[in-house]
């Protein structure tokens, strides 16, 4: 795939096949993602790739943690969604629930769908991305670039992926499970595998803002 095809076809996969990705493909994926540019070439990201029996244990512990009502994010929670950001979030959520046949007022079904985040939507691999604490905001920005490269590269290799901030909202449990040192902060997770193309949740696409809404060209 050329770059234009990758960028126009990549989407957040929320249903995966159970078969694992071959080790050589995973090596290719992470080798290419390592070319992500970073502030002063610090490359502050570190990846814990969880697979096999470990991903089942991770999912169980995360789900139990969420159901207990405990949440803490190393990088802090969003202050809120307002204006155009609230509109885009609402549009995306509506498209998701419509794709899986969940009514707006069906709170149990909406909660069940949200809990699928912690089963990684059935993916056989989940990459937890952490940053170096001392790199601060710019370390987190660099990790965001890494996630973009990783998810786009996954598309180019025929894989599905979804970046999951929901996992970072449980940073305390993630830290415990992975035995993270104090100098690492949880940024997000990326679930990886082969997409289940028959599942309706993979049939919807989110919209993109117009160029004139996001680019201000200053010439004089």
WOWOTA-V709183 format. One record per residue. N is the residue number from 1. SS is DSSP state (helix for helix, strand for strand, loop for the rest). Layout:
# WOWOTA-V709183
n->N ss->SS
n->N ss->SS
This chain:
# WOWOTA-V709183
n->1 ss->loop
n->2 ss->loop
n->3 ss->helix
n->4 ss->helix
n->5 ss->helix
n->6 ss->helix
n->7 ss->helix
n->8 ss->helix
n->9 ss->helix
n->10 ss->loop
n->11 ss->loop
n->12 ss->strand
n->13 ss->loop
n->14 ss->loop
n->15 ss->loop
n->16 ss->strand
n->17 ss->loop
n->18 ss->loop
n->19 ss->loop
n->20 ss->loop
n->21 ss->loop
n->22 ss->loop
n->23 ss->helix
n->24 ss->helix
n->25 ss->helix
n->26 ss->helix
n->27 ss->helix
n->28 ss->helix
n->29 ss->helix
n->30 ss->helix
n->31 ss->helix
n->32 ss->helix
n->33 ss->helix
n->34 ss->loop
n->35 ss->loop
n->36 ss->loop
n->37 ss->loop
n->38 ss->loop
n->39 ss->helix
n->40 ss->helix
n->41 ss->helix
n->42 ss->loop
n->43 ss->loop
n->44 ss->loop
n->45 ss->loop
n->46 ss->strand
n->47 ss->strand
n->48 ss->strand
n->49 ss->strand
n->50 ss->strand
n->51 ss->strand
n->52 ss->helix
n->53 ss->helix
n->54 ss->helix
n->55 ss->helix
n->56 ss->helix
n->57 ss->helix
n->58 ss->helix
n->59 ss->helix
n->60 ss->helix
n->61 ss->helix
n->62 ss->helix
n->63 ss->helix
n->64 ss->helix
n->65 ss->helix
n->66 ss->helix
n->67 ss->helix
n->68 ss->loop
n->69 ss->loop
n->70 ss->loop
n->71 ss->loop
n->72 ss->strand
n->73 ss->loop
n->74 ss->loop
n->75 ss->loop
n->76 ss->loop
n->77 ss->loop
n->78 ss->loop
n->79 ss->loop
n->80 ss->loop
n->81 ss->loop
n->82 ss->loop
n->83 ss->helix
n->84 ss->helix
n->85 ss->helix
n->86 ss->helix
n->87 ss->helix
n->88 ss->helix
n->89 ss->helix
n->90 ss->helix
n->91 ss->helix
n->92 ss->helix
n->93 ss->helix
n->94 ss->helix
n->95 ss->helix
n->96 ss->helix
n->97 ss->helix
n->98 ss->helix
n->99 ss->helix
n->100 ss->loop
n->101 ss->loop
n->102 ss->loop
n->103 ss->loop
n->104 ss->loop
n->105 ss->loop
n->106 ss->loop
n->107 ss->helix
n->108 ss->helix
n->109 ss->helix
n->110 ss->helix
n->111 ss->helix
n->112 ss->helix
n->113 ss->helix
n->114 ss->helix
n->115 ss->helix
n->116 ss->helix
n->117 ss->helix
n->118 ss->helix
n->119 ss->helix
n->120 ss->helix
n->121 ss->helix
n->122 ss->helix
n->123 ss->loop
n->124 ss->loop
n->125 ss->strand
n->126 ss->strand
n->127 ss->strand
n->128 ss->strand
n->129 ss->strand
n->130 ss->strand
n->131 ss->strand
n->132 ss->strand
n->133 ss->helix
n->134 ss->helix
n->135 ss->helix
n->136 ss->helix
n->137 ss->helix
n->138 ss->helix
n->139 ss->helix
n->140 ss->helix
n->141 ss->helix
n->142 ss->helix
n->143 ss->helix
n->144 ss->helix
n->145 ss->helix
n->146 ss->helix
n->147 ss->helix
n->148 ss->helix
n->149 ss->helix
n->150 ss->helix
n->151 ss->helix
n->152 ss->helix
n->153 ss->helix
n->154 ss->helix
n->155 ss->helix
n->156 ss->helix
n->157 ss->loop
n->158 ss->loop
n->159 ss->loop
n->160 ss->strand
n->161 ss->strand
n->162 ss->strand
n->163 ss->strand
n->164 ss->strand
n->165 ss->helix
n->166 ss->helix
n->167 ss->helix
n->168 ss->helix
n->169 ss->loop
n->170 ss->strand
n->171 ss->helix
n->172 ss->helix
n->173 ss->helix
n->174 ss->helix
n->175 ss->helix
n->176 ss->helix
n->177 ss->helix
n->178 ss->helix
n->179 ss->loop
n->180 ss->loop
n->181 ss->loop
n->182 ss->loop
n->183 ss->loop
n->184 ss->strand
n->185 ss->strand
n->186 ss->strand
n->187 ss->strand
n->188 ss->strand
n->189 ss->strand
n->190 ss->strand
n->191 ss->strand
n->192 ss->strand
n->193 ss->strand
n->194 ss->loop
n->195 ss->strand
n->196 ss->loop
n->197 ss->loop
n->198 ss->loop
n->199 ss->loop
n->200 ss->helix
n->201 ss->helix
n->202 ss->helix
n->203 ss->helix
n->204 ss->loop
n->205 ss->loop
n->206 ss->loop
n->207 ss->loop
n->208 ss->loop
n->209 ss->loop
n->210 ss->loop
n->211 ss->helix
n->212 ss->helix
n->213 ss->helix
n->214 ss->helix
n->215 ss->loop
n->216 ss->loop
n->217 ss->loop
n->218 ss->loop
n->219 ss->loop
n->220 ss->loop
